Amino acid sequence: MINKFILIFIPFIFSNHFYSQNIDSTQLRKIYDFYLTESKCYENLNFLCKTIGHRLSGSKGAANAVDWCKKAMYKAGADTVILQPCMVPHWVRGKAEECYLNSGKTKNKLSCCALGSSVGTGLNGIKAKVIEVKSFDELEKIGTENIKGKIVFYNVFFNQTHINTGAAYSEAVKYRVKGASYAAKYGAIGALVRSVTSATDDAPHTGNMVYDTTISKIKIPIVALSYKAADELNNSLKNNPNSVIELKTYCENLPEVLSYNVIGQINGEAKNNSYIIAGGHLDSWDLGEGAHDDGAGIVQCIELLNMYKKLTLKPKNNIRVVAFMNEENGLRGGEAYAKFAKQNNEKHIAALETDAGGYTPRGFNVDTLNGLFNKVILWEKLLAPYFANRFKKEGGGADLIALEKLNVPCIGFEPDSQRYFDIHHSKEDTFDKINKRELELSSAAIGALIYLLDKYF
């Protein structure tokens, strides 16, 4: 009796599975066709980059971006748009930095930029000999006696042996983040760091730094040297260890400013308290236009609203698109969103962040929380025709850290990474670096995954 039942039931299961797969395959084809022929993401990104420009937290550009984003979400089809307040840091660069290398024979200007949150040098600037190191351990071995009164140069290269450039970035970025505090611990009056990039050009890359008072209570200025400038300094120190750096920076930290996350929502048919979110960060550094970091992520997510509207799709759960504020130098937007979700007892089925550029899609980093990875991996064949089927057991982006602490399973969109850190946090991150088709394909991959998450959760 049992064996007969099993023989009847197994074909039923498999026929239903393949029927469902066929329906999903057909729907994903419609989603991709929409993105490749009707998408507004490229047009929206052009406006965000060229009309609004850079959008550092606390700036006029960030405020203008919030206003634009609210209008863009309504236009794309949001049922409602919420401006969620958060206080954000207001760091300003001031006049262009000045850095000169005096090798004893020549005095050359080096291309550099102050790191976000760094203090300035003061109008008189700083002038000192340079101590070059390649690690914090080396810094400790040299010690206070040899470092006090000097400028520390972290000559740490982007590791070219990593296939995933994000791994190289993760290894090197700690010197940018805490390099000033460690240098100050041993009496340095300033710090320099090789830009966290593999691009052998003369464009310095900024990024945020942090003063860690558990390491040192003294705050010293820190700047990033371009790849070529770092090479020039390195060569100079080989020939003359007494080479001197003269540095002037004009940056300062102003009082915090009220800003906002922008949240566009499509109401789910189930009329429940369950949410699936896709987000990117609206703020960007002040050197470029924030095209790949993270204007691409913003328009990829806004296009979700347009997809549901134009394809007349009715989500089961509430779909939210979140433009987070202050990812670059504070994560205040991510923290504010998680606090809001907790206070309102919202159930978040999954949260996706796209913050790796608008390049050709490769797949997704998927959390193992609540069994999410084991469910998503079942869609590998569905996404294979679109080259977006590489799933790794990892989490989402920085804006989702606070949500993940609330046991929300998170996802990070992963496009091809090979060119991203060439322009990341530099003046080269401009709209002309965006390829329209790549942007549309990456947007479609996100749209397809959100559609499947909503259908099966």
Buried (B, 14 or more C-beta within 10 A) or exposed (E): EEEEEEEEEEEEEEEEEEEEBEEBEEBBEEBBEBBBEEBBBBEBBBBBBEEBBBBBBBBEBBBBBBEBBBEBBBBBBBBEBBEBEBBBBBBBBEEEBBBBBBBEEEEEEBBBBBBBBBBBBEEEBBBBBBBBBBEBEEBBEBEEEEBEEBBBBBBBBBBEEBEEBBEBBEBBBBBBBBBBBBBBBBBBBBBBBBBBBBBEBBBBBBBBBBBBEEBBEBBBBBBBBBBBBBBBBBEBBEEBEEBBBBBBBBBEBEEBBEBBBBBBBBBBEEEEEBBBBBBBBBBBBBBBBBBBBBBBBBBBBBBBBBBBBBBEBEBBBBBBBBBBBBBBBBBBBBBBBBBBBEEEEBEBBBBBBBBBBBBBBBBBBBBEBBEBBEBBEEBEEBBEEBBBBBBBEBBBBBBBBBBBEEEBBBBBBBBBBEBBBBBBBBBBBBBEBBBBEBBBBBBBBBBBBBBBBBBBB
